Amino acid sequence: MYDLILKNCKIVNENKIIESDIAIKNNRIELIQASIDSESKKIVDVDGKYVLPGLIDDQVHFREPGLTHKGDIATESRAGLAGGVTSYFEMPNVNPTTTTNENLSKKFDIASTKSRSNYSFHLGASNTNIEEIKRVDINQAAALKVFMGASTGEMLVDSLDALDDIFNYSPLIVVTHCEDQTTVKNNEKLFLEKYGDDLSAQHHHLIRDVESCYLSSSLAVSLAKKYDSDLHVFHLTTEKEMELFTPGSVNGKKITSEVCVHHMHFNETDYAELGNQIKCNPSIKEESDRLALIKALHEDKIDIIATDHAPHTWDEKMRKYQDAPAGLPLVQHGLQILMDFYHKGILSLETIVEKSTHNVARRFQVKDRGFIREGYYADLVVLDIDKKYQVTKENILYKCGWSPFLGKTFNSSINMTICNGHIAFEDGQVKEDIPLGMQIEFDR
């Protein structure tokens, strides 16, 4: 007796699409076979829809603890399920910051009682916490997050000595936000003097410019080479940075990179309409940069696609440009953004799965997730690829209640999300009566 059988699936997995049934028992995939006619507590005929492994988003801000007016682990993981995200790694720039092992453990405790999907957390680096970094449990934390710019207080790592120690001694993969703070500050001063009260989001990509990104990301790459470190560079935004990375399988690399869905979708012309809604760090840049990111994705210079989901309240985003926080909510709509690229013939289904799920599992050594395989956890997304979906105020699930995609019609819909073998989202509704998500395990 199985718990759930999915009939008539088109499974997208490991660079193949196969027609098969999937049988699930005790949270895991027990059988993948052309036809399964066994008894099951529930049988769902997906009628030829595409079934993908549940997305693993390695870069989200769920704002808990301390910033929960913007979002929290329960609300944002719930929104993620509606977007096909069954697992996530969450960021350390909360309050208090996740820069100690004690605070890291407390976040796992919170998630164990609140997270609707599977979870892990990044330990955060500072200029002074190298001893905490050395002591981290590599089978608990997803990675070590280093803000090399674009953060405040203890989360900004701007000491070269501290960076040397981090890259030399971190037992975890170092994941970086790369912007040179000195360049950004100088640009801010110049633009404020020139434009005064007329300074706006349309200047954002010129303040947080190509040079600020390249200076920082090239420093990170040089430090990784110097110390033979494991480095993963988050949310690349510029054509120039692509020269820092090499093509090839993620399995053979110690230096890898990532692009986020909003940097693939928007360009500098979108600031005129959306303004602070798409103010984010690093900034959305020019069309030539956007196209270069997609090209690098195809060349396997960029290994992973994520969202950098970063909610703020509408009131916060509507402040004047200088005072509006950076970041936008994305975790509910990231897969639909990628599916629009599929409909345009830019990305294949196999590439979407490879970059948003398989490669995350490979790079971070996630145990028993990220693939549709017998024995693996049953984290699955059923796509209705030709059913259009309009974003409305009523179907936005982010706690902040807004999206830069409000009113947009995507070409595909999420039909169903299955997390640990349980139907967690179906027919536009998140299921409230299923078990909470699990802590992600690693094979390290």
N, C-alpha and C positions, 0 to 999 in steps of 0.2 A: 504493500500500500504506500503510494507516494503522497506527499503533501500537495503538490501542484504539478500539473503537466501542461506545458505550452505546446500546442499543436500547430503545424504548418508555418514554422518560422523560416525566415531567410536570415541566417546567422552571419553577421559580419565579424570576423575574428581572424587574427593572424594572417592578414593579407589575402583572405579568401572569403567568398560568400557561398554558403552551402544551404540547401533546403533540408530541414531536419526538425524533429521534435526534441524537447528538453524536459527531463523529469527531475524534480527537486524533492529532496527529503532532508530534514534536520538542518535547514539553513543552506545546504550545499547542493550543487548540481551532481546528481547521481548517475544520470544516463543521458547521452546525446546519441540519438539514433534516428534513422530515416522515418520510422513509424513506431510509436510507443502506444500500445493498447492496453496497458496494465490498469489496475484500479488506482484511483487517486481521490483524495478528499476534494480536490477541485481540478477541473480541466478547463482550460481557456484556449479556444481556437483563435489564433491571432491573424488567421486568414491571409497568409502571405506577406505580412508586414515584416519590416527589417528589425532584427533584434541585435542590439549592441551590448557589449559589456558596460556596466554602469560607469559613468565618468569618475575619475579621481582628480579632483581639483587641488593642486598642490599649493595654491596661493589664494587664501581668502581671509578677510577681516570680519569676524562675527561679533567683535566689540565687547566681549565679556571676559573678565569682569571690568566694571568701572565706567563703561561707555554705553550702557545698555539702553539709553534713550534713542540711540541710532539703530541698534539691532542687538540680537542676543543669539546664543547658541541654538535655542529652540526654534526661534522664528526663521533664522537664516538657513539652518539645515533643512527646515520644512520647505522653504522656497527652493532650495537646491534640489530636493526630491522632485518637485514639479518641473525642474529643468534636466532631469536625468542624472544628477550628481548624487552618487551613492556613498562617496567617501571624500574626505577633505583633510587638508593640513592647514591649520589656522595660525595666524600671525601673533608675534609677541608684544606689539605696541598697544597694549591695553593698560589698565590702571588697577593695581600695580603692574608694572611691566613684567613679562615672563623672562627675566634675566637671572633668576635663581632657580635652582632645582626644586626648592620648596614651592615656589609659585607655579612652576611647571606641573608638579604633582597636583596642586590645587585645581588647576584647569582640567586635568583629567578627571578629577573627582566631580567637578561641575558637569562635565560632558556626560559622565556615566548616568546622571539623573535627568538629563535634558535633551541630549542630541538625538535627533530623529534619524540620522544617518551615521555612517562609520567615521571615526575621527582620530586624528593625531594632531600634535602641536609642535611648532618650532620653538626651540630655545632661542632667546635673543642675546646678541652680543652687546657689550658696552666697552668703553675704554678701560674699564677696571675689573671686569668679571672673569678674567682668564682662568682662575682657579675653579669657578663654577663650571666653566666650559670643560675643563679637563675631567671633572667628576661626573659629567652627564651620563646617563644610562643610554647607550646607543640603541638599545632595543625598545626604548620608550619614545624618545624624541624623534621627530621626522628628520630634522636637519637643524643647522645653526644659522639663524637669520642675522645678516650683517647689513645695517643701514649705512651705506657709504654715501651719505647725503640724504636730504629730504626727510629728516626726522628731527625731533627736538629732544632736549635734555639728555638723559643717559643713553638713549637709543641711537644717537648719532655717534658713529665711530669714526673720528677724524684724526686720531693719533696714529702716525705711521708705526710707532713702536707697538701699539696695541694690535694693529693689523698684522704686523710681522708675527706676533705671538699667536694670534688667531689662526692664521694660515699654517703656521708651523705645528701647532699643538692640537687643533680641533680634532676630536675623534669622529666627528660627524661630517657629512657633506656640508660645505659652506655654501649658503645660498645668499645672493647679494642683490641689494637695490643700489644701482650705480648711477650717481650724479655727483659731480664735483661741487661741493658746497661753496667754495670760494668763488668759482665762476658764476654760479647762480646768484649769490649775494651781490657781486659786482654788477651783473645784468639788471637785477632788481633796482639797484640804486640809479643806474643810468636811465632806465625806462620810467621810473617814478619822477625823476627830474625832468624828463622830456614831456611826459604826458599828464602828470599830476592826477587830477580827478577823472581824466579821460582814460586812464589805464583800465584795461578790460581783459577778459579771457582771450580776446583775439591776439593779445601779445604774449600769451602764456608760452607758446612753443618757441618764441624768440628769447624769452627769459631763461626758461629751462631748455636750452638749445642743444644742438648736435654736439658741440664741443664739450659741454658739461657732462654729457653722457659718455662720450668717447674717452675723455681723460680718466674717468672713474672706472669704466669697464676695462680699459687697457691696463690700468693699475691692478685690478683684481686678477686679470689673466696673468700678468707678469708675476704677481705674488704666488699664484697657484703653480706656475712653472718653477719658480724659485724653490718652493718647498714640496713640490710634487703632491699638492693638495687635490682633494676632490672638490671641484667648484661647479656650481650651477648658477648661471646669471639669469635672474628674473627679468621679465617684461622689457625686452629690447625694443627700441623704437626708431633706430636710425640705420640708414644704408651704410654709413661709414663703419659702424660697429661690426658689420658682417665680415669684415676682413680679419677679425680676431678669432673666428671660429672655423673649424674644419668639418668637411662633410664626412658622412659615414654613420654606421650603426651606433646607437647610444651605448650599446654594450661594450664597445671598444674604447670609450672616451673617459678621460678624467676631468675634462672641461666641457661642459654642456651649456645649452642656452634655451631660452623660452621666449615665446611671444604671447601676448594676451589678445583676447577677441576684439576689444575696443580699438586697439592699435591696428588691427587688421581691417576694421570696418570703417572707422572715421578718418578724416584728414583735416588739415587746417581750415578748410572752407566751412566746416561744420560748426566752428565757434560762433559764427555770425548768428546762427539760429539758436543754438543750444547753450552758448555761453558757459557759465559756471557748472552747468550740469555735466559737462565733459571735461572740466578742469581736473586733471589727475597728474600724479608724479610717478614716473617720467611722463612728459607731456605727449599728447597726440601731435604728430608733426606733419610734414608735407606729403603730398600724394606720392612723390618719388620714393620717400621712405616707406610708406605703406606698401607699395608694390615690391620694393626690395625685400621687405620682411616675408611676403608671400613667396617670392622667388627663393629665398634662403630656406624656407620651410620645405619646398620641393627638392632642394639640393641637399637636404638633411644637415645643413649647417645649424638650423634651429630644430631642436629635438622634441619640445613639449609645447602644447597650447594650454593656457590656463585663463582664469578670469580676473584675478586680483579684485574680486568682489569687495567693495569698500563703501558701505552705506553711510550717509549723513542725512540729517533731517532736511526737509525742504527749506525751512527757515534758515538753516545754516548755509545752504547752498545759494540762497538768494541774497546773502550779504554782498557788499561791494567786493570786487575781484580780490583785492589784497587780503580781505578778511575771510573769504569763503574757503572752507577746507577742501583738500584735494581727494578725489576718489568718487566712484560711482557704483551703484548696485548692478550686478551682472549675473549672479549665479543661477538665476531662474531662466535666463534667456541665452546663455552662452552657446548651448548646443544648437539652438535655432539660428543663431547668427552663423555658425559653421555650416548648417544645412543650406542657408542661402548661398553660400559659396559652392556647395554641391550643385544646387540648381543652376548656377551660372557656369558650371563645368570647370570650376577653378580647383576644387578639392573633391577627391573621391571619398566614398564612405570608408574605404579601407584606410586612407590617410587620416581622416578624422579620428578613427578609432586608435590608430597607431600613435598619434601625437597627443591625444587627450586622455588616454587610458593605458595602453600597453607600455609606452615609454616611461610614464610616471612610475608604474609598478617596477619596471626594470631598473630605472635610475636610482630609486630609493629603496629597492629590495623589499617591496611589499610582499607579504606572505599570503598566498592563496587568493589573491584578488587581481583584477585588471585584465582577466582573460576569461573566455567562455570555455572552460575545461572541466571534465569530470573530476570531482573532488574539490573543486574550488567553490568559494562562497557564491551563492546565486544572487549576484548583483547585476541586474539587467535593465536595459531600456528598450521599450518597444516603440518604434517610430512610425507615425503615419506620415509618410514623406510628401504626400500630395494633398494633405488636408491643411488648408490655410488657418492661421491663428492670428487674431488681432489682439494686441496688448491694450487692455482697458484698465481703468482704475479698480474695477471690481475683481479682476483676475491677477493683479500684482500682489504677491505674497510677502514682499519685503516689509519689515517693520516700519521702515521709513515711508512706505506707501507711494513711492514715485519711481519712475524709470525714464531715462532719456529716449526710450523706445515707445513711450506712450502714444497710442494711435497707429503705430506701425503694424503692418500685416506681414508676418513671416510666412514663408512658403510651406513649412512643415510644422507638425504638431507632435508633442510628446503624448503618445497614447497611454503608456503605462510605465511605471518605474517599479522594479522589484528590488528590495533591499534585504539581504540575508534570507532569501527565499520567500519573503512576505510581500504581497502587493501593497506598496506604500503610496502609490499615486495612480489614479485611474479616472478616466472621464472628467478630467479637470479638477479632481478633488484629492487632497491628501488624506489618507486613511489615519484616523486618530486612535484606532484600537489595536495597533500592532506593536510588537516589542520595539524598544529603543535601539539605536545603532550600537555597534561594538567598537571597542578600541582596536585600531589597526595594529597588526603585528608585523614585524620585519624579520627577514632571513638575513641576519648579519653576523 
